[in-house]
């Protein structure tokens, strides 16, 4: 609490609830099955690891300040203009930079009811007002977002697919949203899980960025590429937006090893496809098996499932969380996202997937579950 003589934070800062990541450790000894942070069970590409290690020989030198090698590797993979790509320390940094650039006190920014918590943090950190658009059946809807747009709206943040629900907005609806938004409103499409999506009506946002002056797409290397610890994200922007972000980002905001690892990872298409194929196999299997155990699952196109529990007592999410931890399995509590009686489950290895299904089936089968 600030005193009369201490520095005072800007408007909105004290309204922020600090982001709490998924748990990763448990008391006691023995291995832990960590399925709380949507990390890939296959780990990073061997080529990315080798590149990271080679870059260690240059730790005494500053990295190239624009992450050019990484931007060119991303551009080659996706057929983009590297000058319209901005890299950051995870997509979180880029979301914050967009808020820094385009939000001021008195402005409003919209995100959906169960959207990524970082949006609210970035909005409040710039003194702006968060506006929450309701979802229907844990799905973002164009009309609900448009109903929230006013004269003060400057940004709409849309996670597509969304975390923690795994639901998505079809591309024709995203296009309709963009057409209906005022020209001065920036639409930010957060496509962190795009590589996992296997739907014909989905597009991550490249087309809209290429064809409109007011749309940005953000992506990450933390999920399918297995580089969460390296903190690498990227944004594909109209040229004018890229210019603004490059003016305010830190001059060396990505480390040399991160740049090298990211460039090698995105060039290793075979490893990425292997990770996607693993998810294609085990995501529906997990949903089906957990359904057999009596649990409700929100249909997901990402690498995780939102698992709903039947009551708020003996078979609640909180009770299941404690039960799983006793078996050294960690899932993600999602109360802060508006789901007090659900857990988010990341797709793991075959052994991990079978272990969590067995544990949850045991939990659901207990008489009166104490």
C-alpha positions in Angstrom: 0.0 0.0 0.0 1.5 3.4 -1.0 2.0 6.0 1.7 1.8 9.8 1.2 5.6 9.9 0.6 6.0 6.8 -1.6 5.7 6.6 -5.4 2.1 6.0 -6.7 1.5 3.6 -9.5 -0.5 4.7 -12.6 -4.3 4.3 -12.9 -5.4 0.7 -13.1 -2.2 -0.9 -11.9 -3.6 -1.7 -8.4 -6.7 -3.3 -10.0 -4.5 -6.0 -11.6 -4.5 -9.5 -10.1 -1.1 -10.8 -10.9 -1.0 -13.7 -13.4 -0.6 -17.1 -11.6 0.9 -19.7 -13.9 0.1 -23.4 -13.8 1.7 -25.3 -10.9 4.8 -27.3 -11.7 6.0 -28.8 -8.4 4.6 -30.8 -5.6 5.9 -31.5 -2.1 7.7 -34.7 -1.5 9.8 -36.8 -3.8 9.2 -38.7 -7.0 8.4 -37.7 -10.6 5.5 -35.4 -11.4 3.1 -35.6 -14.3 2.7 -31.9 -15.2 -0.3 -31.3 -17.5 -1.0 -27.7 -16.3 0.7 -25.4 -18.9 -0.2 -26.7 -22.4 3.4 -27.6 -23.1 4.1 -30.1 -25.9 4.9 -33.6 -24.6 7.4 -34.2 -27.4 9.7 -31.4 -26.4 11.6 -29.2 -28.8 13.2 -30.1 -32.1 16.7 -31.6 -31.7 17.8 -29.0 -34.3 16.5 -26.2 -32.1 18.3 -27.6 -29.0 21.6 -27.8 -31.0 21.2 -24.2 -32.3 20.5 -23.0 -28.8 23.7 -24.7 -27.5 25.8 -23.3 -30.3 24.6 -19.8 -29.6 26.0 -20.2 -26.0 29.4 -19.6 -27.5 28.3 -16.0 -28.1 26.9 -15.1 -24.7 29.3 -12.2 -24.3 27.9 -10.5 -27.4 24.6 -8.6 -27.8 22.2 -10.4 -30.2 21.3 -8.8 -33.5 18.8 -6.2 -32.4 15.9 -7.0 -34.8 16.0 -10.8 -34.5 16.4 -10.8 -38.3 17.4 -14.5 -38.6 14.3 -15.5 -36.7 12.0 -13.1 -38.7 13.3 -14.4 -42.0 12.8 -18.0 -40.8 9.2 -17.3 -39.9 8.7 -15.4 -43.1 10.0 -18.3 -45.1 7.8 -20.8 -43.3 4.6 -18.8 -43.7 5.3 -16.9 -46.9 5.3 -13.5 -45.2 7.2 -10.2 -45.5 9.8 -10.3 -42.7 9.6 -6.5 -42.3 6.0 -6.9 -41.1 7.1 -9.4 -38.4 8.0 -8.2 -34.9 9.4 -10.7 -32.4 9.1 -10.6 -28.6 9.8 -12.4 -25.4 6.8 -14.6 -25.8 3.5 -13.4 -27.3 2.7 -12.0 -23.8 5.3 -9.2 -24.4 3.8 -8.4 -27.8 0.3 -8.2 -26.4 1.6 -5.8 -23.8 3.4 -3.7 -26.4 0.2 -3.4 -28.5 -1.6 -2.2 -25.4 1.3 0.2 -24.6 1.1 1.7 -28.1 -2.6 2.0 -28.6 -4.3 2.4 -25.1 -4.4 5.4 -22.8 -6.4 6.3 -19.8 -10.0 6.8 -20.9 -9.8 4.2 -23.6 -11.6 0.8 -23.6 -10.4 -2.6 -24.9 -12.6 -5.7 -25.3 -11.9 -9.3 -24.6 -14.3 -12.2 -24.3 -15.6 -13.7 -21.1 -13.2 -16.6 -20.8 -10.3 -15.0 -22.7 -6.6 -15.1 -21.8 -6.0 -13.3 -18.5 -3.0 -11.3 -19.9 -5.4 -9.1 -21.9 -7.0 -7.7 -18.8 -3.5 -7.1 -17.3 -2.3 -5.3 -20.4 -5.4 -3.1 -20.6 -5.3 -2.1 -16.9 -1.5 -1.5 -17.0 -2.1 1.3 -19.5 -4.9 2.9 -17.5 -7.6 1.8 -19.9 -10.9 0.1 -19.1 -11.4 -3.6 -19.8 -14.8 -4.5 -21.3 -15.8 -8.2 -21.2 -18.0 -9.6 -24.0 -20.1 -12.6 -23.0 -19.6 -16.0 -24.5 -22.2 -18.6 -25.3 -21.3 -22.2 -24.4 -17.7 -21.1 -23.9 -17.5 -19.7 -27.4 -16.7 -16.1 -28.5 -19.4 -14.6 -30.7 -19.1 -11.8 -33.2 -22.4 -10.0 -32.2 -21.6 -10.1 -28.5 -18.3 -8.4 -29.2 -19.8 -5.8 -31.4 -22.5 -5.0 -28.8 -19.6 -3.9 -26.5 -18.0 -1.6 -29.0 -18.3 2.1 -28.2 -16.6 5.4 -29.1 -13.8 4.7 -26.6 -13.0 1.2 -27.9 -9.4 1.0 -29.3 -8.5 -2.7 -29.2 -10.4 -6.0 -29.5 -8.4 -9.0 -28.2 -9.6 -12.3 -29.6 -7.9 -15.6 -28.6 -8.5 -18.0 -31.5 -8.5 -20.8 -30.4 -9.2 -19.6 -26.9 -7.4 -20.7 -23.8 -8.7 -22.4 -21.5 -11.8 -23.5 -23.5 -10.2 -24.8 -26.7 -13.0 -23.3 -28.7 -12.6 -21.2 -31.8 -14.3 -18.6 -34.1 -14.6 -19.7 -37.7 -12.8 -17.4 -40.2 -16.0 -16.1 -41.8 -17.1 -14.8 -38.4 -13.7 -13.2 -37.8 -13.9 -11.5 -41.2 -17.4 -10.3 -40.3 -16.1 -9.0 -37.0 -13.3 -7.1 -38.7 -15.7 -5.6 -41.3 -18.1 -4.4 -38.6 -15.5 -2.8 -36.3 -14.7 0.8 -36.7 -11.5 1.5 -38.7 -9.7 3.0 -35.7 -10.2 -0.2 -33.6 -7.2 -2.6 -33.7 -8.3 -6.3 -33.9 -5.6 -8.5 -32.2 -5.9 -12.2 -33.1 -4.0 -14.3 -30.6 -3.3 -17.5 -32.5 -1.0 -19.3 -29.9 -2.6 -22.7 -30.7 -3.1 -22.3 -34.5 -0.7 -25.1 -35.4 -2.9 -27.6 -33.7 -6.2 -26.7 -35.4 -7.6 -29.2 -38.0 -10.7 -27.3 -39.2 -11.4 -26.2 -42.8 -13.2 -23.1 -41.5 -10.2 -21.8 -39.5 -7.6 -19.3 -40.4 -5.1 -17.9 -38.0 -5.2 -14.3 -39.3 -2.5 -14.0 -42.0 -5.1 -13.1 -44.6 -6.7 -10.3 -42.6 -3.4 -8.8 -41.6 -2.3 -8.8 -45.3 -5.5 -7.1 -46.4 -6.4 -4.7 -43.7 -4.5 -1.9 -42.0 -5.9 -2.5 -38.5 -5.4 -6.2 -37.7 -2.5 -7.9 -35.9 -1.9 -11.7 -35.5 0.3 -12.9 -32.6 1.9 -16.4 -32.4 4.2 -18.3 -30.0 7.0 -20.8 -29.9 5.9 -21.9 -26.4 3.4 -24.5 -27.5 3.9 -26.8 -30.5 7.5 -25.8 -30.9 8.4 -26.7 -27.3 10.4 -23.6 -26.5 8.4 -22.2 -23.6 11.5 -21.6 -21.5 13.2 -19.6 -24.3 10.3 -17.1 -24.4 9.8 -16.5 -28.1 6.7 -14.9 -29.7 6.0 -13.1 -32.9 3.5 -10.7 -34.4 2.5 -10.3 -38.0 1.4 -6.7 -38.5 0.6 -4.0 -41.1 3.8 -2.1 -41.8 2.6 1.0 -39.8 1.9 -1.1 -36.7 5.2 -3.0 -37.0 7.0 0.4 -37.1 5.2 1.5 -33.9 6.1 -1.7 -32.1 9.7 -1.5 -33.1 9.9 2.1 -31.7 8.8 0.9 -28.2 10.1 -2.6 -27.8 13.4 -3.2 -26.0 16.4 -3.0 -28.3 17.5 -6.5 -27.5 14.2 -8.1 -26.4 15.2 -11.6 -27.6 18.3 -13.3 -26.5 20.8 -14.7 -29.1 20.1 -18.4 -28.1 16.3 -17.8 -28.3 16.7 -16.3 -31.8 18.8 -19.2 -32.9 16.6 -21.9 -31.4 13.4 -20.3 -32.8 14.8 -20.1 -36.3 15.9 -23.7 -36.2 12.6 -24.9 -34.7 10.4 -23.3 -37.3 12.5 -24.7 -40.1 12.0 -28.2 -38.8 8.6 -28.9 -40.2 8.9 -32.6 -39.6 9.1 -32.2 -35.9 6.1 -29.8 -35.8 4.0 -32.2 -37.8 5.0 -35.1 -35.5 3.8 -33.0 -32.5 0.5 -32.1 -34.3 0.0 -35.8 -35.2 0.5 -36.8 -31.6 -2.2 -34.3 -30.6 -4.6 -35.5 -33.3 -4.4 -39.0 -31.8 -4.6 -38.3 -28.1 -6.9 -35.2 -27.9 -10.1 -37.1 -29.1 -9.0 -40.2 -27.1 -8.8 -38.2 -23.9 -12.2 -36.6 -24.5 -13.8 -39.9 -25.2 -12.3 -41.7 -22.2 -13.1 -38.9 -19.8 -16.6 -38.8 -21.1 -17.0 -42.5 -20.3 -15.9 -41.6 -16.7 -18.9 -39.3 -16.4 -17.1 -36.0 -17.0 -18.3 -33.2 -19.3 -15.7 -32.0 -21.8 -15.8 -28.7 -23.8 -14.9 -29.7 -27.4 -11.4 -28.4 -28.2 -9.3 -27.8 -31.3 -6.1 -27.1 -29.3 -3.8 -29.3 -27.2 -5.8 -29.2 -24.1 -9.3 -30.0 -22.7 -11.5 -28.1 -20.3 -12.9 -30.8 -18.0 -16.1 -30.0 -16.0 -16.9 -31.8 -12.8 -20.4 -32.8 -11.7 -20.9 -31.0 -8.4 -19.3 -28.5 -6.1 -18.8 -31.0 -3.3 -17.3 -34.5 -3.2 -16.8 -34.6 -7.0 -15.8 -31.0 -7.5 -12.8 -29.7 -9.4 -11.1 -28.8 -6.2 -11.6 -32.3 -4.8 -10.3 -33.8 -8.1 -7.3 -31.5 -8.0 -6.3 -32.7 -4.6 -7.0 -36.3 -5.5 -4.7 -36.0 -8.6 -2.0 -34.3 -6.7 -1.9 -37.2 -4.3 -1.0 -39.3 -7.4 1.5 -36.6 -8.4 -0.5 -35.4 -11.3 -1.0 -31.6 -11.9 -3.8 -30.1 -13.9 -4.7 -26.4 -14.1 -7.3 -24.7 -11.9 -9.2 -22.2 -14.0 -11.3 -20.4 -11.4 -9.8 -17.1 -12.5 -11.2 -17.7 -16.0 -14.7 -18.1 -14.7 -14.7 -21.9 -14.4 -14.6 -22.7 -10.6 -15.7 -26.3 -11.2 -13.4 -27.3 -14.0 -9.8 -28.2 -14.6 -7.7 -27.8 -17.8 -5.9 -30.8 -19.0 -3.0 -30.6 -21.4 -2.4 -33.5 -23.8 0.6 -35.4 -22.6 2.6 -38.5 -23.5 0.8 -41.7 -24.0 1.8 -42.9 -20.5 0.7 -39.5 -19.0 -2.6 -39.5 -20.8 -3.4 -43.1 -19.6 -2.4 -42.2 -16.1 -4.6 -39.2 -15.8 -7.6 -41.0 -17.3 -7.2 -43.9 -14.9 -6.9 -41.5 -12.0 -10.0 -39.5 -12.9 -12.0 -42.6 -13.6 -11.0 -43.8 -10.1 -12.0 -40.4 -8.6 -15.4 -40.4 -10.3 -16.0 -44.0 -9.3 -15.5 -43.6 -5.6 -18.6 -44.0 -3.4 -19.4 -40.6 -1.8 -15.9 -39.5 -2.7 -14.6 -38.0 0.6 
